[in-house]
Amino acid sequence: MSFIRKSPFSRNEDPLDHMLTLLAVEAEKWGTPLNEMEKKLLATEAKASKPIPELFRIRVRDLILRILEREETEGIANDPMSFSGSVE
C-alpha cells in the first residue's frame, strides 16, 4: 500500500524555495552565507555538463546534515514544514 501525504504548502508556495530559505538561514548561522549565484545553483537541476564545484557541494552537504540533526534532536523532523518534511 502506498502512502501519499497531502502537501502542507499552498499552491503559491514552492517546497524548493522553502528548503533554500532554511538552508540560507543555516548558512548565515554558521557564518557562511550563500550568495545569489550559489542560491541559483542550488535551485537548478544538476547537469553533467555543469557540475557543482566539489567544495561547494561539501559545504552544502554539511549544512544539510546540521539541519537534519537539529530537526531530529528538537523533535521537529516529522513536521511537514521542516527541511526533511519539505524534501518529501
C-alpha positions as CSV (number, residue, x, y, z in Angstrom):
1,M,0.0,0.0,0.0
2,S,1.4,3.4,-0.9
3,F,1.3,6.3,1.4
4,I,0.5,9.7,-0.1
5,R,0.7,12.7,2.2
6,K,-1.1,15.9,1.4
7,S,1.4,18.8,0.9
8,P,1.5,21.4,3.7
9,F,2.4,24.0,1.1
10,S,-0.3,26.2,-0.5
11,R,-0.5,26.4,-4.3
12,N,1.7,29.5,-4.4
13,E,4.4,28.1,-2.1
14,D,7.3,26.1,-3.5
15,P,8.9,23.5,-1.3
16,L,12.2,24.1,-3.1
17,D,12.1,27.8,-2.2
18,H,11.3,26.8,1.4
19,M,14.2,24.5,1.6
20,L,16.6,27.1,0.1
21,T,15.4,29.6,2.7
22,L,16.1,27.1,5.5
23,L,19.5,26.3,4.0
24,A,20.3,30.0,3.6
25,V,19.4,30.7,7.3
26,E,21.6,27.8,8.4
27,A,24.5,29.1,6.3
28,E,24.2,32.5,7.9
29,K,24.0,31.0,11.3
30,W,27.4,29.2,10.7
31,G,29.0,32.4,9.2
32,T,29.0,31.1,5.6
33,P,26.1,32.9,3.9
34,L,25.0,31.8,0.5
35,N,25.4,34.4,-2.3
36,E,22.8,34.8,-5.1
37,M,24.8,32.7,-7.5
38,E,25.0,29.8,-5.0
39,K,21.3,30.0,-4.4
40,K,20.6,29.9,-8.1
41,L,23.0,26.9,-8.5
42,L,21.1,25.1,-5.8
43,A,17.7,25.9,-7.4
44,T,18.7,24.5,-10.8
45,E,18.7,20.9,-11.9
46,A,22.1,19.3,-11.8
47,K,23.6,18.6,-15.2
48,A,26.7,16.6,-16.1
49,S,27.8,19.4,-18.4
50,K,27.8,21.8,-15.4
51,P,28.8,20.0,-12.2
52,I,28.6,21.6,-8.8
53,P,32.0,22.6,-7.5
54,E,33.3,20.0,-5.0
55,L,34.0,22.4,-2.2
56,F,30.5,24.0,-2.5
57,R,28.9,20.5,-2.6
58,I,30.7,19.6,0.6
59,R,29.7,22.9,2.3
60,V,26.1,22.4,1.4
61,R,26.1,18.8,2.4
62,D,27.5,19.8,5.8
63,L,24.8,22.5,6.2
64,I,22.0,20.0,5.3
65,L,23.4,17.4,7.8
66,R,23.4,20.1,10.6
67,I,19.8,21.0,9.7
68,L,18.6,17.4,9.8
69,E,20.5,16.6,13.0
70,R,19.0,19.6,14.7
71,E,15.5,18.7,13.5
72,E,15.9,15.2,14.8
73,T,17.2,16.5,18.2
74,E,14.4,19.1,18.5
75,G,11.8,16.5,17.5
76,I,10.6,18.5,14.5
77,A,11.8,16.1,11.8
78,N,8.2,14.9,11.4
79,D,6.9,18.5,10.9
80,P,5.8,18.7,7.3
81,M,7.2,22.3,7.1
82,S,10.7,21.1,8.3
83,F,13.6,20.7,5.9
84,S,13.2,16.9,5.9
85,G,9.4,17.3,5.5
86,S,10.0,19.6,2.6
87,V,12.1,17.0,0.9
88,E,9.2,14.6,0.8
